[in-house]
Amino acid sequence: MSQSKLPLYAIVELLMRLTGVNSQIGNYKNHSERGDEVLVRTTNGTIQLSKTLVLSQFNRPEDIQKQDLESLALRFRRRLSKA
């Protein structure tokens, strides 16, 4: 795996785990990488992840604890609905 290309399924797996903490997060739509951060767009909004966290999910998902997920879920920003 090249250093600049993150495994998509690791991002999707993280979203699935995060949805267990916050059901409002929604499903994966797309993502963009900027520096060490990954902005993930979901059906309900956006959440910013670190590349390090995505790689942890890929290599050693058991190292990501529930309290890490709870803290991360607080970063979720719900999309404003169109009136």
C-alpha positions in Angstrom: 0.0 0.0 0.0 1.4 3.4 -0.9 1.8 5.9 1.8 -0.5 8.5 0.1 -3.4 6.0 -0.5 -5.5 5.0 2.5 -7.5 1.8 2.5 -11.1 2.8 1.8 -12.5 -0.1 3.8 -10.6 1.0 6.9 -12.4 4.4 6.7 -15.8 2.6 6.2 -15.1 0.3 9.2 -14.3 3.3 11.4 -17.6 4.9 10.3 -19.4 1.7 11.2 -17.8 1.7 14.7 -18.5 5.4 15.1 -22.2 4.8 14.2 -22.4 2.5 17.2 -21.5 5.5 19.3 -23.5 8.1 17.4 -26.2 6.8 15.1 -26.6 10.2 13.4 -23.2 9.8 11.6 -24.7 8.0 8.6 -23.1 6.1 5.8 -19.9 6.8 3.8 -20.2 8.9 0.7 -16.6 10.1 -0.1 -13.5 11.4 1.5 -10.6 13.8 0.8 -7.1 13.8 2.2 -5.3 17.0 3.3 -2.0 16.7 5.0 -2.4 14.3 8.0 -6.2 14.6 8.0 -9.0 12.9 6.2 -12.3 14.7 5.8 -15.1 12.0 5.4 -18.5 13.0 4.0 -21.4 10.8 5.1 -25.1 10.8 4.3 -25.7 13.0 7.3 -22.6 15.3 7.5 -18.9 15.2 7.9 -16.2 14.0 10.3 -12.5 14.6 10.3 -10.2 11.7 11.0 -6.4 11.5 11.2 -4.5 9.3 8.8 -2.9 7.7 11.8 -6.3 6.6 13.1 -7.3 5.2 9.7 -4.0 3.2 9.5 -4.6 2.0 13.1 -8.0 0.7 12.0 -6.3 -1.0 9.1 -3.3 -2.5 11.0 -4.5 -3.0 14.6 -8.2 -2.1 15.1 -8.2 -3.6 18.5 -6.0 -0.8 19.7 -8.8 1.7 19.1 -10.7 1.8 22.4 -14.4 2.7 23.0 -13.4 6.0 24.7 -11.3 6.9 21.6 -14.4 6.4 19.4 -16.6 8.4 21.8 -14.2 11.3 21.7 -13.9 11.0 17.9 -17.7 10.9 17.5 -17.9 14.4 19.0 -16.1 15.7 15.9 -19.1 14.8 13.7 -20.8 17.8 12.1 -24.3 17.3 10.9 -25.2 18.6 7.5 -27.6 21.5 7.6 -30.8 20.4 5.9 -32.0 22.5 3.0 -35.3 24.4 3.7 
